[in-house]
Amino acid sequence: AAEGADLLKATQLKARKKRLRFQRSKIHDWGLVALEPIEAEDFVIEYVGELIRPRISDIREGHYEKMGIGSSYLFRLDDGYVVDATKRGGIARFINHSCEPNCYTKVISVEGEKKIFIYAKRHITAGEEITYNYKFPLEEKKIPCNCGSKRCRGSLN
Ligand SMILES: Nc1ncnc2c1ncn2[C@@H]1O[C@H](CN(CC[C@H](N)C(=O)O)CC2CN(Cc3cccs3)C2)[C@@H](O)[C@H]1O
């Protein structure tokens, strides 16, 4: 918890709002693009959504599937909790996956509240699409990956 609070403070200090815009993506439908250069390790954006318990997320996932909004805006945490950005979410929900991403995610719990922060792994130029590794669990039914990176694994799961 202490570590989380320090990291949160550091992030808030450094977190000059990055100018980002969601727009058509070469990877998939809509993506998030940097409008200004971003330095390595800079805080980029928080993945904002509602923190829901695993059971609830399973029910919602089924519901979203039925409603045909495909893979929903669910960000799974290691402890099974899920941040659902479908209804009340920020533009981070538009970030696509890459096998060679320019960002990484960090889950920080502050006073029991879990927050997902996205940081730059390397210098990002203006106009580059923001990506992180979704780290989806392996599944039978593959989602083909269109990240286009040299070491693309071919699928998201
Ligand atoms: N490297 C990749 N290669 C291929 N497909 C990718 C990649 N990386 C993200 N994906 C897709 O994107 C979803 C993750 N999405 C990220 C934003 C997405 N680009 C969007 O426009 O909404 C969120 C989910 C919520 N769904 C709503 C839909 C919109 C259009 C069809 S279904 C998409 C994933 O589950 C995938 O299906």
The ligand as a MOL file (V3000), in Angstrom:
LIG
                    3D

  0  0  0     0  0            999 V3000
M  V30 BEGIN CTAB
M  V30 COUNTS 37 41 0 0 0
M  V30 BEGIN ATOM
M  V30 1 N -3.0660 -6.2690 -32.0890 0
M  V30 2 C -4.3420 -6.5330 -32.3470 0
M  V30 3 N -4.6870 -7.3100 -33.4000 0
M  V30 4 C -5.9810 -7.5920 -33.6760 0
M  V30 5 N -7.0410 -7.1460 -32.9450 0
M  V30 6 C -6.7430 -6.3590 -31.8880 0
M  V30 7 C -5.4070 -6.0120 -31.5450 0
M  V30 8 N -5.4340 -5.2110 -30.4410 0
M  V30 9 C -6.7370 -5.0760 -30.1110 0
M  V30 10 N -7.5290 -5.7660 -30.9640 0
M  V30 11 C -8.9790 -5.8980 -30.8960 0
M  V30 12 O -9.5110 -4.8720 -30.0690 0
M  V30 13 C -10.0820 -5.4800 -28.8960 0
M  V30 14 C -9.8550 -4.6080 -27.6800 0
M  V30 15 N -10.4970 -3.2860 -27.9570 0
M  V30 16 C -9.5250 -2.1830 -27.9900 0
M  V30 17 C -10.0750 -1.0360 -28.8480 0
M  V30 18 C -10.5740 -1.5170 -30.2140 0
M  V30 19 N -9.5430 -1.2990 -31.2260 0
M  V30 20 C -11.8340 -0.7310 -30.5680 0
M  V30 21 O -11.8890 -0.1280 -31.6750 0
M  V30 22 O -12.7660 -0.7140 -29.7200 0
M  V30 23 C -11.6490 -3.0550 -27.0420 0
M  V30 24 C -12.7280 -3.9870 -27.4200 0
M  V30 25 C -14.1610 -3.5870 -27.0560 0
M  V30 26 N -14.6400 -3.9950 -28.3980 0
M  V30 27 C -15.6270 -3.1960 -29.0620 0
M  V30 28 C -15.5220 -3.4560 -30.5250 0
M  V30 29 C -15.3070 -2.5260 -31.4930 0
M  V30 30 C -15.2830 -3.1050 -32.7740 0
M  V30 31 C -15.4540 -4.4800 -32.7930 0
M  V30 32 S -15.6610 -5.0480 -31.1700 0
M  V30 33 C -13.2210 -3.9400 -28.8880 0
M  V30 34 C -9.4210 -6.8390 -28.7940 0
M  V30 35 O -10.2230 -7.7160 -28.0260 0
M  V30 36 C -9.3570 -7.2310 -30.2450 0
M  V30 37 O -10.6080 -7.6400 -30.7080 0
M  V30 END ATOM
M  V30 BEGIN BOND
M  V30 1 1 1 2
M  V30 2 1 2 3
M  V30 3 2 2 7
M  V30 4 2 3 4
M  V30 5 1 4 5
M  V30 6 2 5 6
M  V30 7 1 6 7
M  V30 8 1 6 10
M  V30 9 1 7 8
M  V30 10 2 8 9
M  V30 11 1 9 10
M  V30 12 1 10 11
M  V30 13 1 11 12
M  V30 14 1 11 36
M  V30 15 1 12 13
M  V30 16 1 13 14
M  V30 17 1 13 34
M  V30 18 1 14 15
M  V30 19 1 15 16
M  V30 20 1 15 23
M  V30 21 1 16 17
M  V30 22 1 17 18
M  V30 23 1 18 19
M  V30 24 1 18 20
M  V30 25 2 20 21
M  V30 26 1 20 22
M  V30 27 1 23 24
M  V30 28 1 24 25
M  V30 29 1 24 33
M  V30 30 1 25 26
M  V30 31 1 26 27
M  V30 32 1 26 33
M  V30 33 1 27 28
M  V30 34 2 28 29
M  V30 35 1 28 32
M  V30 36 1 29 30
M  V30 37 2 30 31
M  V30 38 1 31 32
M  V30 39 1 34 35
M  V30 40 1 34 36
M  V30 41 1 36 37
M  V30 END BOND
M  V30 END CTAB
M  END
